[in-house]
């Protein structure tokens, strides 16, 4: 596959099981970040379309056509959905590449296999879920705790991993019997819209899974404020997460937030650098660094500092930037011109703050790269933890390497951040690494690895990286309501403990 010029694709909204034009008939362009060309034109939803999608989701939920199916019936359909995704894997991966800049080899393996596996694993967890829990008998009554669907879920997803992060919300919401309206990022709505079509083809009733695309400042906020929406699941920046919490408070609805990160990677003196240095590079360069849990703060012991910098710079120079549709490409473009300008701006901030630029730091413009939004893998040395490049989420292939002298100092620096999404330790001593992991305030801690996700392990943040969890068994509770049912067994009034209490 190549990034040659092609005719732009056309997508409408997906509401109530059908492709639907926006009420205004407006569209917006999705730009291929590898070429700067229009990849697709998508219907631009307005407030009337939000109303239609939410009303549909509410009506379908209340009808019970999905919410009252048995867990087994829903699981069977979700497994069919997973198989349908695999059948259309090449098309889905292509849509992901031309909108997000993901490399085709990652999209075809990690993304497609990953979302299918999440569906299957979530369906399996749903079959084992304790929907009814009996309580111990106390007196003449029977008591149970029921778990029921929430109702309508609004999922607002980001542009970095459109399919994956949509599926992390879709799978548990659908498995537990909810209806859902997804608002994907305007940069990358294509694969999510296609998933909705495949869901209906798999047997998920029309109106259970709806997708509306358009500006988050208007339709996203309308979704969050709508009283018919029972829960908002959001992945994105901490700034927008704060706004969603504020808006959701108006109707006191449930919220799950997976927000920003500035994850520390601690390199201990005994680290195996043949393993560690490639792992560090992977930690901040995967998907051009546009990953919320990227290892962008690299904390290196004095004894290894110079060697790690030298090796990291040498290895970074070998990263193959290129056309993401080429199966040999290692790193593709940033998602947009705006993100390119943001990352380059942060690189200049690092220079101005006095950090030492070890490698990279420029837009890549050689050959066909000049048409896209490419940035070289960038490493800064002599970084202090109070510098902006060490404190703010850059969302690009930029790492800040920070020196430390003692383990205690490393832990203190690692935790000195408003974020707490992920952290890591590189060491030959597993016990020491686990001990340090206990001290790190982060929702995920990797030891001698990075970006390792499992559908049976929860993912989420501490501090301003958000709250609630995605994936794992725990996520199912995030999409259910708890109800206590008390059934009195005493047949006569005089047998009730409260008889005569008010008289």
Long-range contacts (C-beta under 8 A, 24 or more apart in sequence): 1-94, 1-104, 1-325, 1-326, 1-327, 2-323, 2-325, 2-326, 3-32, 3-34, 3-35, 3-323, 3-324, 3-325, 3-368, 5-35, 5-37, 8-38, 8-39, 8-40, 8-41, 9-39, 9-40, 9-41, 9-190, 10-40, 10-41, 10-42, 11-40, 11-41, 11-42, 11-43, 11-189, 11-190, 11-193, 11-213, 12-42, 12-43, 13-43, 13-45, 13-49, 13-53, 13-193, 13-211, 13-212, 13-213, 14-193, 14-196, 14-197, 14-209, 14-210, 14-211, 15-49, 15-52, 15-53, 15-56, 15-207, 15-210, 15-211, 15-212, 16-52, 16-56, 16-60, 16-206, 16-207, 16-210, 17-200, 17-205, 17-206, 17-207, 18-206, 19-197, 20-49, 20-52, 22-46, 22-49, 22-214, 23-48, 23-49, 23-52, 24-48, 28-186, 28-213, 28-214, 30-98, 30-99, 30-186, 30-187, 30-188, 30-189, 30-190, 31-187, 31-336, 32-98, 32-99, 33-99, 33-100, 33-101, 33-332, 33-333, 33-334, 33-335, 33-336, 33-372, 33-373, 34-97, 34-98, 34-101, 34-323, 34-324, 34-325, 34-332, 34-333, 34-371, 34-372, 35-371, 35-372, 36-337, 36-371, 36-372, 36-373, 37-371, 39-98, 39-99, 39-190, 40-98, 40-99, 40-190, 42-189, 42-190, 42-193, 42-213, 43-213, 44-213, 44-214, 44-215, 45-212, 45-213, 45-214, 45-219, 46-214, 46-218, 46-219, 47-218, 47-219, 47-222, 49-212, 49-214, 49-219, 50-181, 50-212, 50-219, 50-222, 50-223, 50-226, 53-181, 53-210, 53-212, 54-152, 54-154, 54-181, 54-223, 54-226, 54-228, 54-229, 55-228, 56-207, 56-210, 57-152, 57-179, 57-180, 57-181, 57-207, 57-208, 57-210, 57-228, 58-151, 58-152, 58-179, 58-228, 59-207, 60-179, 60-205, 60-206, 60-207, 60-208, 61-149, 61-151, 61-152, 61-178, 61-179, 61-208, 65-205, 65-208, 66-174, 66-177, 66-179, 66-204, 66-205, 66-208, 67-149, 67-177, 67-178, 67-179, 68-177, 69-177, 71-126, 71-127, 71-129, 71-131, 71-175, 72-127, 74-123, 74-126, 74-174, 74-175, 74-177, 75-123, 75-124, 75-126, 75-127, 75-175, 77-202, 77-203, 77-204, 78-119, 78-120, 78-122, 78-123, 78-171, 78-174, 78-175, 78-202, 79-119, 79-120, 79-123, 80-202, 80-203, 81-119, 81-198, 81-199, 81-202, 81-203, 81-204, 82-116, 82-117, 82-119, 82-120, 82-123, 83-116, 83-202, 84-198, 84-201, 84-202, 85-112, 85-115, 85-116, 85-119, 85-195, 85-198, 86-112, 86-116, 88-194, 88-198, 91-194, 92-163, 92-191, 92-194, 92-195, 94-325, 95-190, 95-191, 95-194, 96-162, 96-163, 96-188, 96-190, 96-191, 97-324, 97-325, 97-332, 98-190, 98-325, 99-162, 99-187, 99-188, 99-189, 99-190, 99-191, 100-159, 100-160, 100-161, 100-162, 100-187, 100-188, 100-335, 101-287, 101-288, 101-324, 101-332, 101-333, 101-334, 101-335, 101-372, 101-373, 102-161, 102-287, 102-324, 102-332, 103-324, 103-329, 103-330, 103-331, 103-332, 104-324, 104-325, 104-326, 104-327, 104-329, 105-327, 105-328, 105-329, 106-286, 106-287, 110-164, 111-161, 111-163, 111-164, 112-163, 114-164, 114-167, 114-453, 114-455, 115-163, 115-164, 115-167, 117-455, 118-164, 118-167, 118-168, 118-171, 118-455, 118-471, 119-167, 119-171, 121-455, 121-456, 122-171, 122-172, 122-175, 122-455, 122-475, 122-476, 123-171, 123-175, 125-175, 125-456, 125-472, 125-473, 125-476, 126-175, 126-176, 126-476, 128-473, 129-176, 129-473, 129-476, 139-490, 139-497, 140-488, 140-489, 140-490, 140-495, 141-486, 141-487, 141-488, 141-489, 141-490, 142-486, 142-487, 142-489, 143-484, 143-485, 143-486, 143-487, 144-484, 144-485, 144-487, 145-482, 145-483, 145-484, 145-485, 146-482, 146-483, 146-484, 146-485, 147-176, 147-477, 147-480, 147-481, 147-482, 147-483, 148-177, 148-480, 148-481, 148-483, 149-176, 149-177, 149-178, 149-479, 149-480, 149-481, 150-176, 150-178, 150-230, 150-231, 150-254, 150-479, 150-480, 150-481, 151-178, 151-179, 151-228, 151-230, 151-231, 152-178, 152-179, 152-180, 152-181, 152-228, 152-229, 152-230, 152-231, 153-178, 153-179, 153-180, 153-181, 153-229, 153-230, 153-231, 153-232, 153-233, 153-479, 154-180, 154-181, 154-182, 154-183, 154-223, 154-224, 154-226, 154-229, 154-231, 154-232, 154-233, 155-180, 155-181, 155-182, 155-183, 155-232, 155-233, 155-234, 156-182, 156-183, 156-216, 156-220, 156-223, 156-224, 156-232, 156-233, 156-234, 156-235, 156-236, 156-244, 157-182, 157-183, 157-184, 157-185, 157-192, 157-235, 157-236, 158-185, 158-235, 158-236, 159-184, 159-185, 159-186, 159-187, 159-188, 159-335, 159-336, 160-287, 160-290, 160-291, 160-292, 160-335, 160-395, 161-287, 161-291, 162-188, 162-189, 162-190, 162-191, 162-192, 163-191, 163-192, 163-195, 165-235, 165-258, 166-191, 166-192, 166-195, 167-195, 168-235, 168-459, 168-470, 168-471, 168-475, 169-233, 169-235, 169-470, 170-195, 170-209, 172-470, 172-475, 172-476, 172-478, 172-479, 173-233, 173-479, 174-204, 174-208, 174-209, 175-476, 175-479, 176-476, 176-479, 176-480, 178-230, 178-231, 178-479, 179-207, 179-208, 179-209, 179-210, 180-208, 180-209, 180-210, 181-210, 181-211, 181-212, 181-223, 181-229, 182-209, 182-210, 182-211, 182-212, 183-211, 183-212, 183-213, 183-214, 183-216, 183-219, 183-220, 183-223, 184-211, 184-213, 185-216, 186-213, 186-214, 186-215, 186-216, 187-335, 187-336, 188-335, 189-213, 216-240, 221-247, 224-248, 225-250, 225-251, 226-251, 227-251, 229-253, 230-254, 231-255, 231-256, 231-478, 231-479, 232-256, 233-468, 233-470, 233-478, 234-258, 235-259, 235-292, 237-393, 238-393, 238-418, 238-419, 238-464, 238-465, 238-466, 241-464, 241-466, 254-478, 255-468, 256-460, 256-466, 256-467, 256-468, 256-469, 256-470, 256-478, 257-466, 257-467, 257-468, 258-292, 258-421, 258-459, 258-460, 258-461, 258-465, 258-466, 258-468, 258-470, 259-292, 259-419, 259-421, 259-461, 259-464, 259-465, 259-466, 260-292, 260-393, 260-419, 260-421, 260-464, 260-465, 261-292, 261-293, 261-294, 261-393, 261-419, 261-420, 261-421, 261-422, 261-461, 261-465, 262-296, 262-297, 262-390, 262-391, 262-392, 262-393, 262-417, 262-419, 263-293, 263-294, 263-295, 263-296, 263-297, 263-419, 263-421, 263-422, 263-423, 263-424, 263-442, 264-295, 264-297, 264-298, 264-299, 264-413, 264-414, 264-417, 264-423, 264-424, 264-440, 265-295, 265-297, 265-298, 265-299, 265-423, 265-424, 265-425, 265-426, 265-450, 266-299, 266-404, 266-410, 266-411, 266-414, 266-423, 266-424, 266-425, 266-426, 266-436, 267-298, 267-299, 267-300, 267-301, 267-304, 267-308, 267-426, 268-301, 268-407, 268-425, 268-426, 268-427, 268-429, 268-432, 268-433, 268-436, 269-301, 269-303, 269-304, 270-427, 270-428, 270-429, 271-304, 271-426, 271-427, 271-428, 272-426, 272-428, 273-304, 273-307, 273-308, 273-311, 275-426, 275-448, 276-308, 276-426, 276-448, 277-308, 277-311, 277-312, 277-315, 278-315, 279-426, 279-448, 279-449, 279-450, 280-308, 280-312, 280-399, 280-426, 280-450, 281-312, 281-315, 281-316, 281-319, 281-377, 282-450, 282-451, 283-424, 283-450, 283-451, 284-377, 284-397, 284-398, 284-399, 285-316, 285-319, 285-331, 285-377, 285-397, 286-450, 286-451, 287-332, 288-331, 288-332, 288-333, 288-334, 288-374, 288-375, 288-396, 288-397, 289-343, 289-394, 289-395, 289-396, 289-397, 289-398, 290-334, 290-335, 290-339, 290-395, 290-396, 291-451, 292-393, 292-421, 292-465, 293-421, 293-422, 293-444, 293-451, 295-399, 295-422, 295-424, 295-450, 296-393, 296-394, 296-398, 296-399, 296-400, 297-385, 297-390, 297-399, 297-400, 297-402, 297-413, 297-414, 297-417, 298-399, 298-400, 298-401, 298-402, 299-402, 299-403, 299-404, 299-410, 299-413, 299-414, 300-401, 300-402, 300-403, 300-404, 301-403, 301-404, 301-405, 301-410, 302-403, 302-404, 302-405, 305-401, 305-403, 308-401, 309-358, 309-379, 309-381, 309-401, 312-358, 312-359, 312-379, 312-399, 312-401, 313-358, 313-359, 313-379, 316-359, 316-360, 316-376, 316-377, 316-378, 316-379, 317-359, 319-377, 321-364, 321-369, 321-374, 321-376, 322-368, 322-369, 323-368, 331-377, 331-397, 332-372, 332-374, 333-369, 333-372, 333-373, 333-374, 334-373, 334-374, 334-375, 334-396, 335-373, 336-373, 337-373, 339-373, 339-395, 339-396, 340-373, 340-375, 342-394, 342-395, 342-396, 343-375, 343-394, 343-395, 343-396, 343-397, 343-398, 344-375, 346-388, 346-389, 346-392, 346-394, 346-396, 346-398, 347-375, 347-378, 347-398, 349-388, 349-389, 350-380, 350-383, 350-387, 350-388, 350-389, 350-398, 350-400, 353-387, 353-388, 353-389, 354-382, 354-387, 355-380, 355-381, 355-382, 355-383, 355-387, 355-389, 355-400, 356-380, 356-381, 356-382, 358-401, 360-397, 360-398, 385-413, 385-416, 391-417, 391-418, 393-419, 407-436, 410-436, 411-436, 411-439, 411-440, 414-440, 415-439, 415-440, 415-441, 417-463, 418-463, 418-464, 419-461, 419-463, 419-464, 419-465, 420-461, 420-462, 420-463, 420-464, 420-465, 421-460, 421-461, 421-462, 421-465, 421-466, 422-446, 424-449, 424-450, 443-469
